[in-house]
Every structure is written in structure tokens, then in C-alpha cells.
Amino acid sequence: MFHKHIIGFLVAGLVVVSIGCTKKADKLEYGLELKDTLRINLQVEPPSIDWNKATDTTSADVIFNIMSTLVEYNLADPELHLKPSLAEKWESSDKARKWKFTLRQGVKWTDGVEFEAQHVVDGWERLLAPATASEYAYFFYNVKNAKSYTEGKEKDFSKVGVKATGKYELTVELEKPMAFFPMLLTHHSGLPIRKDLIAKFGDRWTDPANLQTLGPFKLKVWDHDKAMVWERNENYWGEKPKIKNVLAYMINDSSTAISLFDAKKIDFLPELPSTELESLRKRKEYREESILTTYYYGFNTKKAPFNNVKVRAAFAMAVDKSQIVKMLNGGQIPLNGWVPKGMMGYVDDLGLKFDPAKAKELLKEAGFADPKKLPKVSIGFNTNENHKRIAENVQAQLKTNLGVDVELKNEEWKVYLKSLQSDTPQIYRMGWQSDYPDPDNFINLMTSYSENNHTGWKNPKFDKLVEDGAAELNEAKRKTMYTEAQKILTETDAPVLPVYTGVTHMLISERVRNFPVNPLSRRIYDGVEVAGAEGSSLK
């Protein structure tokens, strides 16, 4: 996922007016009170909170606060070990090819309906259904017959390897062993659903009036392009949230957001402009964290000139990643391979290194001794100050090092996502933030059947290495497989240009305690506490 984005100044201005119209300092919009409310900035309108279809971190931030997963991470644990959630316990057999999950009893949806194993099966059936067209269906392709069902070859879902073998028992059979399979159940794509609600409300099932959930909060207000309100779920099966409400604004302009933070109108800013980091670092509210991410450019291998591997390699070798990282000045680490630093499988000595002379030679070998004879080239990115700075830097480097002129094209986030699916730019910006802390999460992103692979590139050898790596229980052998796969991806075929692995920069108000900071950037606010008024202390 890994997308924190910006939509335009007009919406930000409207939010500013609204925020500034409260009558008393302790009174907020939507009838909320300051002492009961955490105020955060989502930055943009979530494209979708339909968890079978959502693909971005903004939507995921909402989903993880209103829904519970079967398994979750102990976010206070540096090793991010798994812990029970909707599933109380799990066990494997047949060398991690068969799994049994015992579900928690007495859990109720927000409308009082009891949660049961069939709701999980229903969620997976909808996720894998061809008609859903989920970009995350491939996450579950190792489930027996799941891939065949999504591709329409297997019509009978009962042949897929997931069964409710009791009201509170779920069994899963995989095609191949997978020791990290429970990690997949921390992701929003495989969450349980209520078929009855989707049948009744259709695409409007995620509207606040219709939505029923299982998480620590429930969606109370969705004021589109402006704000959301999540309200404490008093019937939550776990420990109740410390706060009554989360007020989630959608403020797209970074300067506006910082001004509102300074005016004590917002408690949390999740992304800061790189141009202001030097001064913001000096503030007591400043926090930073290393996160498991890959920031990259993809080449559309179906469009000229990037249907030629030598052209792709030339462009990759003409970009000095260290220059980009130095410009950002945010602690990012240049990435040559594909798996981010801090994760098993990370190898620094991979990828096409910066070499302008070799880049020009490759371009010449591809038939473009005169760069002006290249087809017009454009770089697509979603509207965001930092993405723009990076794109402008890459544009300048390509001009200096290759003599190539490229155009820049930015689009608002929701529009950009649709462009990636319908008409992928020749070069496109994207990022991936870890859904689960295993290299498979990054490597399988670029398989031929991944709906998140927008390059059009396919390599059967790469696919097999990824699949065999996921099934391999010996860690040393897995590393070898993943190194070979990364070499194909970043050197031999080069459909992608990895740029850096990231650090995120935040401002967190002093009135906030127990804010969730972790390498997955998973923001679940059930443990957060806030002081009621500025200067007061928590009790």
C-alpha cells in the first residue's frame, strides 16, 4: 500500500473555515468535545473502505480502526509477533500446509449479530470472486483452488480450501506449505463480511447508516472530502478504547495542516514536507520512525520505448538515488534491491547502479543514439509536494545524464489509481508499505498475476522463485531464492526502478499519550489517551 497523498488546496481551505468556526475551545464539529476526541489528518478522502477492494493506506487506516482482523500484531513488540484477535488460537499440520483457527465466541457485530466462522468464509469468497476484481485476491492464491476460482476456471467455491468446520472453527488447506500464513490474516482484504448487508444495500453497504463492524470504533460520520468521525464501539469484544471519538480530517495542503497543528486544532500529522524537515525536527512534537517501505518507479513495458529492456536499464542507470535521498534529507536509504532494509531478504549489492556512461551506451544499443528520436516520455505521479520534488529531480537527471526530455503529469489520488489500472503511464511513481513483515509481501507484488503490478511485465522464472520461496521453510534457502528473484526484477529485466526505503516524519501533539508508532505504520487508536484541555494532565 504506502500512499499518503494530497488532493488540492480548495478542500483544505474549506476544512480551515469549518475548523475555525467552533464557538468554544472545547467544542468541536459534529457535536464532539475536545476532551473525548483525538484529531488526526487522513490527508485525503479514502478511495474505498470496502475491505475486499481497498488498496491504499488511507483506506486501510480507517478499516483497521473499525474492524478486527483474525490475527493481529503486538505493535508494542519490536519483533511484531502475532497475537490473537478474532481467532483465539491457531495451529498447523502437514508441514504448514493445513491450518485450523479457533475463533473467539461471543463477539458481536455493531448491530448485535453474532460473529461466526461463516462470515470469514463469505469474506474470502467475495474477495476471490472474479466479479469483485480485487487487487488483493492474489494474497490468497496459495489457498487450495483459490487462483483457479478467481480466474474462473473453478466455478464451485466449495472446492476452495477454506471451510467453516464449526460455528467457531475455520480450516484452511494450502497448495504448498506456508509458515507465515497467519500473517496474511492481519490484512484487511480477508476480513469477514455480512452478505446480508451487501445484498440489501449494494455499493452503499459502507455508508455510516448501513455499515456494521467488529472493531474498537464504528463509523459515525463520513463528510466526504472533509472529515470522518469514528465513535467508540461500546460493544467491542476487547478492551474498550480510551477515547470516545476520532475526528479524522482530510486536509491536503501541508502548510495548512501545519498551521492548524500550531493552532492546536489537530493532534497528529502523518506526513511532513521535506522542504521543512530541518526546522520541524527541532520541535518537541516531532517524531520519526523507520518503516518497511519501498518507494519506486515502474516502467510500463507495454508502451514504447519501455518495451525494450535496454531502454529501461538505461533510464534506471541514469538516476542517482543518493541525490534524491540527499535532497529529501529525511533519513531515507537508497534501495538497489527490492526488499527494504530491516527485513529478511534485504541485499544491498543488487540492482542497476548509477552509471551515466553505461546508460548512454545502452540507449545507443537500443537504437536511440540520438535521444530526441525516443517517443515522448512522461512520468506520472499523484499530487503531493514530496512526490513532485522527486519527479522533478528525476526529470533533471534524465536530461543531464541521458539527454532525454520527459514530461511530468500529476493527478489527484483517486484519479491516479484509476489511471494505473486503465492507462498506466510510461513511468509511474508508486510505493509499497509492508502489510506483513515477510519479504513475500514485497516480492509477490511484481508477480505476473498480481493486480498491484502495473508494469505489464511477466517472467515465469520470477513467478516460480516467488512461489517456491513462500513454500520454503528453510530461511537460508528462502534468502537465496529471493536474492535470485530480486536480481531478475531489478537487473536482468528491470521493469522497476527502486529508489529508497523509507522513514516517516510526524508531528504528535503533547496532549496525546500512547500514540501507535511502529515499523508497519499501523495506526490503531484504541490505546490512545488525550488531555482534555491544553495544559491539563492525564489522570
Secondary structure, DSSP 4 states (H G I P E B T S, - for coil): --------HHHHHHHHHHHTT-SSTTB-GGG-BGGGEEEEE--S--S---TTT--SHHHHHHHHHH---SEEE-TTSTT--EEESSEEEEEEETTTTEEEEEEPSS-B-TTSPBP-HHHHHHHHHHHH-TTT--TTGGGGTTBTTHHHHHTTS---GGGSSEEEEETTEEEEEBSS--TTHHHHTTSGGG----HHHHHHHGGGGGSTTT----SSEEEEEEETTTEEEEEE-TT-SSSPPSSSEEEEE----HHHHHHHHHTTS-SEES---GGGHHHHTTSTTEEEEE--EEEEEEE-TTSTTTTSHHHHHHHHHT--HHHHHHHHTS--EE-SSSSPTTSTT--SS-SPPP-HHHHHHHHHHTT-SSGGGSPPEEEEEES-HHHHHHHHHHHHHHHHHH---EEEEEE-HHHHHHHHHHS--SEEEEEEE-SSSSTHHHHGGGSTT-TT--S----HHHHHHHHHHHH---HHHHHHHHHHHHHIIIIIS--EEEEEE-EEEEEE-TTEES----TT-----TT-EE-SSTT----
